[in-house]
Amino acid sequence: MRQDILVPFVTYPDASARTLVDQAIAVATYLGRDIHAVALDVDIPDVSNLVSRLLIGLPDMIRETEADSHARGAALLVAIEAAASKSGIRFTGATVSAEPPLFGDRAAELARYHDLAVIGLEASNDTARLVAEGIVFGSGRPALLLPEAAALGALDRIAIAWDGSRVAARAVSDAQPFLERAAEIVVLTVTDEKPLADAGLGERFAARLAAKGLAARAMPVLRGSRPIAAALQGEAAAQGAGLLVMGGYGHSRLRDFVLGGATEGVLSEPTMPVLLSH
C-alpha cells in the first residue's frame, strides 16, 4: 500500500516559505512517499452592511486580498509539482478556501485522508501555527513540524521525548517509518520537571527498542531553569539528532487550545524538526 504526505501551504496573511517545498521533497524522498499538496486560500466573508458602505472600496480590497492569497498558493503548488516531477515523486495538488478562523479545522479535515502532514512553521506566521494545532489535535494523524528558517538535518538520527505516557507511546508508534530507518535513537527523559512513574523508565524503553534491533540508548535530561521545549530540543541537538519525536499535550477549552509546556514551546519556537502526535 502506497503512503503519502500532506503538505498544507498557508497563503494569508503571509505565505509559507519557499523552503517548505524543498523540505517536503526531502521528506517524501527519504520515506518513499507520494505528496499531496494543498493551498489554503483565504475566503473573506461578505460584509455588505452599513460599515462596508461607509468604507469606500472595501469590496474591492477583499477581492484583491483573496486574489493575492490565491496567487501565492498557486505559485507554491507550481513549485512543488515541478520539484516532485524532477525527483520522481508522485504528486497531486488542490486548492481549498476557508475563512481565517477556520484554517485549522479545514486543515485537520484534509489531514485525516493522508498518512503524515508536513507543516512549515515560522514564529511570525500565526496562520501556520493555527494549521499545525488543528492537524495535531484534530486530525488523528501525526504532524512533522519543520522550522522554515532551519535546514533539514539527518532524519536517521532521532531523539524521543519519553515520559511513559499514552501520548508519548502514540508518538513513538506514529514515528515507526522514521525509527525503522534510524541509524541511532536516543531516548530523552526529563527528570526534574514532573514526577515520573519510576526512575528507570527511559532505560527500560531504550532496552525495548534495542530488543527490536534498533540502535537505542537512554539519556536523562536536567531541565534546570530552561523551558521544557528548549531543554528537549537543545539536548536532542547536542546528541546529534536531526528529528525529535514527542507526544502533543493539550485539550480544547471552548475551542481555545490549552497546551502543555513542551507542546507550546515547539509550536512557538521550533528549532529543529519535530514529529508531534496526539
Buried (B, 14 or more C-beta within 10 A) or exposed (E): EEEBBBBBBBBBEBBBBEBBBBBBBBBBBBBEBBBBBBBBBBBBEEEEEEEBEEEEEBBEEBEEBBEBBBBBBBBBBEBBBEBBEEEEBEBEBEBBBBEBEBBBBBBBBBBEEBBBBBBBBBBEBBBBBBBBBBBBBBBEBBBBBBBBBBEBBEBBBBBBBBBBBEBBBBBBEBBEBBBEEBEBBBBBBBEEBEEBEEEEBBBEBBBEBBEEEBEBBBBBBEBEEBBBBBBBBBBBBEBEBBBBBBBBBBEEEEEEBEBBBBBBBBBEBBBBBBBBBB
